[in-house]
């Protein structure tokens, strides 16, 4: 929109300035329009906090949740145990029920990954409640945030008893954020 205003409006205003006696006043107003539009757009997004693209209860019984955070991508969450979740990103061309493994490192590794949400990892503090994971091969990141997560159990098995997960989709992480990609790799 801003590019359109900076290209079209001044061209029309120059024409108006040449054709009418009041054109000089119109020309000054037209110079201000792109600047005001830029200020309005930047001010509207300045205080906006990012919103999660997917929120779910950690005790939910769904087998699979999926959203399209951006054209060409699917963000999916699969239940891998009664209260454990596997978060993954795949390309839309692969289909909604296929895991794309775009969040994992080498596939020969085993164990809990940073993109997994497990009661055991939460109870032992293996990963923080808020973490950033890179989508491999793309300039995208997901932020996983556990809110009010509660666990119970022990050696017989940990399970979530409350709380929710929020997953954010980001193309870049601002310098002022508390988590940056460098701290997560």
N, C-alpha and C positions, 0 to 999 in steps of 0.2 A: 504494500500500500504506500509506504513512504517513497519508494522508488518512483511509483506512478505519479505521486504528487510533485516530486522534485523535477520530473521530466515534463509533464503535461501542463501543470498550472503555470509555471513561469513562462512557457511558450505562449500560452493564451494571454497572459497578462502583458507581455511585451507587445503583442498585437493590439490589445486594448489601449495601451499607452500611446501607441502611434496613431490610432484612429479617432480617439475622443479627447475633448478638452479635459474631461475629468479622469482621463487615463492615468495620470501621474499618481492620483490617490489610489486608484484601483491597483496600480502596479505595486505600491508600498504594502497594501493589504495582502496581495498575492505573494509577496516575499515572505511575509510572516506565517502564512498558512503551513508550509512544510515544516518550519521550525516548531510551531505549536503542535503539529501532528506528531513529530518526533518526541517532544516532551510528554505528550499524553500517553504514547505507547510505552515509553521507558518508565514513566511514573506508575502506570497500571501494573507493571510486572515487578516493580522494585520491592514491594512488601509481600508479594505473593509467595507463600511457602509451597514447596512441591507437595503434590498430593499423591498418595499411593495409587498404583494402577490395579493392585489386588490386595484385598484385606480379607483375612479369614480367621476363624477361631482355631486355636491350637488343639481343641478337643473335637473338631468337626469330624463327621463320619463320611464325608465325600471321598470318593476314590480318586477323582481327578478334577482340577480346576484349571481353566485356561482363559487368557485374555490376549488381545492383539494390541500391545502397547504402541506399536508403530507399524506402518505398512511394511509387510515383508517378514515380520517377526511374530512368533508366538511365545508367550511366557506361560509355562505350564508348571503346575504343582501336582505331584503324585503322592498319595499316601503309601508309604513303604512298610509301615508297621502300625499298630493301633493308634499311636500318637506321634509318629515320626513322618517327616515330609521331605521329599526330594524336589528341589526347585531347579528348573532347567529352561533354557531358551533354545528354540529351534527356528528354522526358516519356515515361513508359511507354505512354501512349495512342498515341504516334506510331509505336511499333514498335521492335524491337531493332536493326534494320539501317538505321534512318534517322538521319541526323545532325540534331541539334536546334539546333546553333549557340548554345547557351545560355552558352558561355564566351567568345564573340567579341564584339568591339566592332562598329563599323559593317562591314557585309559588303563595302563597296567597297574596303576596305583589302586590300593584298596583302603577301606576305612571311611571315616566320616570326612566329607569335603566341606569347605566353607559355605557352599550353596545348600547344604543339607540342614534341615531344622530338626534336631533330635533332642529328646528329653535328656539323654545321657550327656550330650555335649553341653547342654545348658547347665545341668547340675554340676558338672565337673569344671565348667568355665573354659572349655577347650576353645571356644570362639566367643567373642563379645556379643552382647544382645543387638548391637548395630554393627553391621559390616558391609563392605562394598566388594563386589565380585565382578571381574571384567568378563565381558562377552568376547571370547577369543575371535580374532580376525575382524573385529568391527570396533569403531570408536563409541562403544556403548558400555554401560555399567548398570548393574542392578544394586540396589541398596536393600538389604534385608534387615528389618527392625522388629524385634520381639518386644511387645508391650505388655507389662504386668504378667509375664510368664511365670507360672508356678508349676513345680514338679513334685512328685512323690515317688517313693519306691526305694530301691537300693540295689543290692546285689541280685535280687530276683527280677529286676527290670525296672527301669525308670519310665514314668509316663507323665504327660502334661495333665494337670488338673485345672488349669485356667490360663487365661491370657489370649492374645491374638498376635498374628503376624501381619506386618505391613511390608509390601514389596514395591519399591519405587523403580522407575525406569528413567535413566538419565543418559544424555548423549555426551555431556561434559560435566565435570564436577568443579564447581567454583573454588577458587583459592581460599575463600573465607569459610568453607565448610570444615567441620571437625574431622571428617574422614576424607582422605584423598587416595587416589589409586596407588600412589607410592607406598602408603602404609599397609596396603593389603596384599602386596605381592612379594 
